[in-house]
């Protein structure tokens, strides 16, 4: 399944643009880039004795509870062709999960994502 997911991901990325401000889930981009930019901003504002305000949002678990209908809507709003939206929907339809532990894998069980 991983290969199929990668191919689908590649094709969807070819169809829509992502903001330059998006760092998560982007090849070649990581958290160090925006941290470096913030550090430069802090230094420049400190040099000029200007106030600077930050807002940090912790979105670490945000995608664990996104209703699937919102995912389909977001893909369509980015003008992703319906064929690809349906492929992604099919990947989530009747999906099972397995928990990998130190003593082995569990038996598959239904994924109850929204």
KAQUI-V981410 format. One line per field, one symbol per residue. psi: psi as a letter, one per 40 degrees, with the letter a starting at -180 (. if undefined). Layout:
BEGIN
psi = ???
END
This chain:
BEGIN
psi = dddddddddddddddiihieehdifhheiaeddddddddddddddddefiihiihhhhfdedeefhhddddddddddefhiddddddddddehfiiihhhideiiiiiihhfi.
END
